[in-house]
Amino acid sequence: MRDIQEIYSELEENKKQQKEIRKEYKDALGNANEFPETEEKLKELKEKKKQIESITQSRMGGRWDEFEKLKARAKELNEMITDVAMSTLMDGKTVAVKDQYDNSYEPVYKITFRRIT
């Protein structure tokens, strides 16, 4: 098995190369004939889309507010289920849930690293 530091160093080198290629790509796009004007059109369309969405949301009124509350509650519940799953796992128990159709689900764990400051 490879050393974690060796893998991390390879990952960092990979990211560095991606960054260089991404910069070259953006430079090449900037030199493409139609790209700048297409980008401007896209920006205008995105702004128009935001305006339409805003108008529609205000017309929905309380129903849209209910949607936003449900979305926030779903986020809270996802955090809660993660906490309970980790606690259950730490107790040495199996973690699984079932939906209304009796389909079983098992958790997927992801580990990421962040810089210590």
N, C-alpha and C positions, 0 to 999 in steps of 0.2 A: 504494500500500500504506500502511496506517495505521501510525503510530508505535507501538512496543511500549509506551511509557509511557502513551500515550493509551488503548490497549486495557486495560492494567493498571488504570488509574484507573476506567474504566467497569466493569471486573470488581469492583473494590472497592465501588463505589456499588451495584452489583447485589447483592452480598453483604450490604451494610448494609440495603437494603430488604427482603431476605429475612429477615434477623434481626428487623426490626421486625414484619413480618407474622407470623412464627413466634411472637413474643411475644403478639401479639393473638390468635392461634389458641389458644395455651395458656390464655390468660385466658378465652376463650370456652368452652373445654372445661371449665375449672374451674367455670364457672357452669351447665354442663349438668346436669340432674337426676341421671341415672343414671351419669354418668361416674366420679365418685369411688368408688362401690361396685363398679363393673365393673373399675376399675383395681386395687382391693384383691383381688378374686377372681382377676384375672390374676396378681398377685404371688404369691398362694397356690398357684396352679396351676404357676407357674414353679418354685417351691420344691419342690413335689411331683415335678415332672419331673426336677429335679436329683437328688433323692434316688433315684428309680427308676434314673436313668442311673448313678449312683454304685454302687448295689447290683449292677446288671448288669455293669458294668466289673469290679468285684471278683470276681464269679462267673466271668468269662471268664479272669481271672488272666493267665497268660503270653501268651495270644493277644492280649489287649488291650495288653499291654506291647509286643508285636511291632508292633501297629498304630501305637502312638505313636512307636516307633523309625523305622518306615517313613515316617511323616508328617514327622518331623524330617529324615530323609534326603532326602525330596522337596523340602523347603525349601532344603536345601544345594545340591541339584542344580539347582534353579531359579536360585539365585544364581550358580552356576558357569556355567550356560548363558548367562546374561545377560552375565557377564564375557567369556566367549569370543566371543559375538556382537559385543560392542562392540569387542573387540580386532580381530576379523576385519574389521569395518566400517572401523575406523581405518586398517587396512592397505589399504583400497580394494577389498576383495574383496566378492563377493556373499554374503549370509548367507541360507541356506535349509536346512530339514531335511525329511525325509520320514518318515511313520509306516509301520507294518507293512503297510498297505494301499496304499502308494505315493502317498498324498496328500501334496502339497507344502505347506509352511508357511513363511511369511516373517515376520520379526519386526515388531512394532509398537512404536514408540518413543514415550515419553511424557516431556515435560519439565514439571517443576513448579518453583515458586519457593518458597524459604524465607527467612525474615528472617535477615539477617546480624547477629550480636550481638557 
